[in-house]
Amino acid sequence: MKLFSSCCGKGSDGEKEAKTEPPRKVFSLKELHAATNSFNYDNKLGEGRFSSVYWGQLSDGSQIAVKRLKSWSNREDINFALEVDILSRIRHKNLLSVRGYCDEGQERLLVYEYMPNLSLVSHLHGQHSAECILDCTKRLKIAISAAQAIAYLHHHATPRVVHGDVRASNVLLNSEYEARVTDFGYGKLMPDDEAKNDNNNGYLSPECVASEAGDVFSFGILLLELVSGKRPVERLNATTKRGISEWVLPLVYEGKFGEIVDERVKEEEVGERLKKVVLVGLLCAQREPEMRPTMSQVVEMLMNESKEKMSELEANPLFKKPCSGEENHREDQEGVDVISEEKDDHHQQQEEE
Ligand SMILES: Nc1ncnc2c1ncn2[C@@H]1O[C@H](COP(=O)(O)OP(=O)(O)OP(=O)(O)O)[C@@H](O)[C@H]1O
């Protein structure tokens, strides 16, 4: 999977930065064993397809999250230290950057700042979901801060980066409930086969290619998930599943925004406040890549509070109910298909833990 775009030419600003910025800290395995109580089960924060993550504390008292990669032994062709060094130079306040790494023996570990409010997925569907900490204001803040992070990767980072795996488990939350997007650009470090097996999780664009437009599609799904508290794909019966935008779009035709919003958010006028997030989410999740906005347009739409811009957005033909003859044609062009039985149940279960 190619994650850096071709514009990362030699002689770019990134190279200049590489000369002036210090390399990330190289941690010893002994240091990380001491910090995590030898990767004790009690320190485990979670587990994904490619890694387990442990809470730890360094001797200076700072809290860290240590990501221990699985299956590294198959990837001896990749220069781990170099890849991590390139990624760790990509810095933005809403990206979770790497503090350091360790590559001793068979172990490959990445060290990050610890995010006390864990991941967005744990609040929407996992261990914090019953507490409903995410009110409307926090959800808006998460939408904007996560959009800014991905816009930075696409439009300003050197080299430019396609995230390739935008999803709620990769949006971590700091103490102020601002997003810190993680796992960007790690395509080379993760086993390809496993990534390919996970291609029907609802976030993957119909064109199935890692690209900026593909990230926009995934981000649209994430916005709909954030507002509704529903999963990207819902099981309708034993053999059929429905994508979230297919559920949302008919409610938008009817103007029923209140029904889309997560019922755990009990606030006045909440449908109106989150309406823009829903509309932007649907624009992003369109089937045709060229119909989707860019991430910088997404940031602009989410942040702009003018009534004119909102009216412009609402007037988009996507949100008008098609006449009966048009309906089938429109369904082919927009939204997410009904998805037949697939294999992501295992991953969903892991994310909730
Ligand atoms: N810096 C961090 N601070 C706090 N918790 C973290 C941090 N990094 C990861 N986690 C927790 O560890 C869990 C597992 O992370 P990991 O990146 O291994 O997998 P994932 O992103 O959930 O899934 P996948 O990698 O398969 O997409 C996350 O969902 C999150 O709850």
The ligand as an ORCA input file, in Angstrom:
! r2SCAN-3c Opt
* xyz 0 1
  N      -1.839      6.853     22.917
  C      -2.844      6.169     23.432
  N      -3.393      6.547     24.597
  C      -4.423      5.868     25.129
  N      -4.968      4.759     24.582
  C      -4.467      4.320     23.423
  C      -3.376      4.979     22.778
  N      -3.100      4.313     21.630
  C      -3.966      3.306     21.553
  N      -4.797      3.288     22.626
  C      -5.870      2.322     22.921
  O      -5.464      1.050     22.460
  C      -6.444      0.518     21.561
  C      -5.752     -0.367     20.546
  O      -4.998      0.434     19.645
  P      -4.426     -0.145     18.288
  O      -3.876      1.001     17.518
  O      -3.525     -1.306     18.580
  O      -5.647     -0.787     17.588
  P      -6.938     -0.120     16.948
  O      -6.571      1.209     16.340
  O      -8.026     -0.158     17.983
  O      -7.295     -1.140     15.824
  P      -6.533     -1.368     14.453
  O      -5.078     -1.101     14.669
  O      -6.849     -2.783     14.151
  O      -7.152     -0.389     13.501
  C      -7.136      1.759     20.977
  O      -8.432      1.492     20.502
  C      -7.150      2.702     22.172
  O      -8.269      2.447     22.995
*
